[in-house]
């Protein structure tokens, strides 16, 4: 459902990767790997049109995303390094606002259920500024169950999550894929060998002189 063709990313006159091609189909989980500076976050940000690629094309369900960017974004839940949460708003208020940006205006009951699922029962109406780093990450992850997008694009989603949260997130990734969804993520988390994961190594797409 997601196809990337001949992507090239340049930052500060340095080519991070080039001639990058990959496909992500229903039911797949793909981890983007590579050393620091190979462009993992740049790739995810570029897919979400937050940073321009030097060249290349991105297709969603056979359509070039440049022709209908809003259609693509409505089918993606993106959680980056910056969580996009307003510190003075509560978890519920933040998620109400973010769901409206996705044109998926969720009910308060639906949002409360999502927060309970990610382990934040009792914190629904606490301002984000009063939550720990791990709790803030859980608020962001609750979006996955509110937006119900087929494609999850996640940049270091395990950051600041405790052991129980890590195990839960692994389960959510698998469940999403088994239900026909797709996941593209970067992470330093070490998965078990039997975890159903494909890897995209950006090192292979760096210019020869940088390898």
C-alpha positions in Angstrom: 0.0 0.0 0.0 3.0 2.3 0.6 5.6 2.4 -2.2 8.7 4.6 -2.2 10.8 5.1 -5.4 14.3 6.6 -5.8 14.3 8.8 -2.8 17.3 11.0 -2.1 17.7 13.1 1.0 20.3 15.9 1.3 21.0 17.9 4.5 23.7 20.6 4.7 25.0 19.7 1.2 25.5 16.1 2.4 23.7 13.2 0.8 22.2 11.1 3.6 20.7 8.4 1.3 20.0 8.0 -2.4 18.2 5.6 -4.8 16.0 4.4 -1.9 13.2 2.1 -2.9 10.9 0.0 -0.6 7.4 -1.3 -0.4 5.3 -1.7 2.7 2.2 -3.9 2.4 -0.7 -4.7 4.7 0.3 -6.8 7.7 4.0 -5.8 7.6 6.2 -4.1 10.3 9.3 -2.5 9.0 12.1 -1.1 11.2 14.4 1.5 9.6 17.9 0.9 10.9 21.4 2.5 10.4 24.1 4.3 12.2 23.5 7.8 13.6 23.3 10.3 10.8 22.1 7.9 8.1 18.8 9.7 7.9 16.3 7.5 9.8 14.3 10.5 11.2 14.8 12.4 8.0 13.1 9.6 6.1 10.1 9.5 8.4 9.8 13.3 8.4 10.1 13.4 4.7 7.3 10.8 4.2 5.1 13.2 6.3 6.1 16.2 4.2 7.8 17.8 7.2 11.1 18.0 5.3 11.6 17.9 1.5 13.4 15.1 -0.3 15.9 16.1 -3.0 14.2 13.7 -5.4 12.0 10.6 -5.5 8.3 9.7 -5.3 6.0 8.3 -2.7 2.8 6.3 -3.6 -0.1 5.4 -1.4 -2.5 2.8 -2.8 -1.1 3.5 -6.2 -1.5 7.3 -6.1 1.4 9.7 -5.9 1.0 11.5 -2.5 2.0 14.8 -4.1 -1.2 14.8 -6.0 -3.4 14.3 -2.9 -1.3 14.8 0.3 -4.3 15.2 2.6 -5.7 11.8 1.6 -2.4 10.2 2.5 -2.1 12.0 5.8 -5.6 11.0 6.9 -4.5 7.4 6.6 -1.3 7.8 8.7 -0.7 8.2 12.4 2.7 9.8 12.9 4.4 10.1 16.2 7.8 11.8 16.0 10.5 12.8 18.5 8.4 15.9 19.3 5.1 14.6 20.6 3.1 17.7 19.7 1.4 18.0 23.1 0.4 21.3 24.7 1.7 21.3 28.3 -1.1 23.4 29.7 -3.8 21.2 28.3 -4.9 17.9 29.8 -4.5 14.5 28.0 -8.1 14.5 26.9 -7.9 18.1 25.6 -4.7 17.4 23.7 -6.2 14.3 22.0 -9.4 16.1 21.2 -7.5 18.8 19.4 -5.2 16.3 17.6 -8.1 14.2 16.4 -9.7 17.3 15.0 -6.6 18.0 13.0 -6.9 14.5 11.5 -10.5 15.3 10.7 -11.5 12.3 12.9 -13.1 14.2 15.8 -13.2 11.5 18.5 -15.7 11.5 21.3 -14.5 12.1 24.9 -15.6 8.5 25.8 -13.4 7.2 22.9 -10.5 9.2 24.1 -10.9 8.1 27.7 -11.0 4.5 26.5 -7.8 5.0 24.5 -6.0 6.5 27.5 -7.1 3.6 29.7 -5.7 1.2 27.1 -2.3 2.8 27.3 -2.2 2.7 31.1 -3.3 6.3 31.9 -6.6 5.6 33.7 -6.9 8.4 36.3 -4.7 10.8 34.4 -7.1 11.8 31.7 -7.6 15.3 33.1 -4.1 16.0 34.4 -2.2 18.8 32.5 0.5 17.3 30.3 3.1 19.5 32.1 2.5 17.4 35.3 3.1 14.0 33.6 6.4 12.1 33.4 8.2 11.6 30.1 6.9 8.1 29.9 3.3 9.2 30.6 3.6 11.9 27.9 4.7 9.2 25.4 1.7 7.1 26.4 -0.6 10.0 25.7 0.9 10.3 22.2 0.6 6.5 21.7 -3.1 6.8 22.6 -3.6 8.5 19.3 -3.0 5.2 17.5 -6.3 3.9 19.0 -8.2 7.1 18.4 -7.2 7.7 14.8 -7.3 4.0 13.8 -5.1 4.7 10.7 -3.9 1.8 8.6 -0.3 3.1 8.6 1.6 3.9 11.7 4.8 5.9 11.3 6.7 6.0 14.6 10.0 7.6 15.5 11.6 6.0 18.6 8.2 5.0 20.1 9.8 3.1 23.0 11.6 6.2 24.4 11.0 6.7 28.1 8.5 3.7 28.3 8.8 1.3 31.2 9.1 -2.4 30.9 5.4 -3.1 31.1 4.8 -0.4 28.5 7.4 -1.9 26.2 5.7 -5.3 26.3 2.3 -3.6 25.7 3.6 -1.6 22.7 5.2 -4.7 21.1 1.7 -6.4 21.4 0.0 -3.4 19.9 2.4 -3.4 16.9 1.7 -7.1 16.3 -2.0 -6.8 16.7 -2.1 -3.8 14.3 -0.3 -5.8 11.6 -2.4 -8.9 12.1 -5.5 -6.8 11.6 -4.1 -5.7 8.2 -2.3 -2.5 9.3 1.3 -1.4 8.6 4.0 -0.1 10.8 7.2 1.8 9.8 9.3 2.7 12.7 12.8 3.7 13.9 13.9 2.4 17.3 17.0 1.3 19.2 14.8 -1.2 21.0 16.0 -4.8 20.6 13.2 -7.1 19.5 13.1 -10.8 20.2 14.3 -12.9 17.2 10.8 -14.2 16.7 9.2 -10.8 16.4 7.6 -10.4 13.0 9.9 -7.7 11.7 11.5 -6.6 8.4 14.5 -4.3 8.4 15.4 -1.4 6.0 19.1 -0.6 6.4 19.7 3.0 5.3 23.5 2.3 5.4 23.1 0.5 2.1 21.8 3.6 0.5 24.5 6.0 1.6 27.0 7.3 -1.0 30.0 5.0 -1.1 32.4 7.6 0.4 30.3 7.8 3.6 30.0 4.0 4.3 
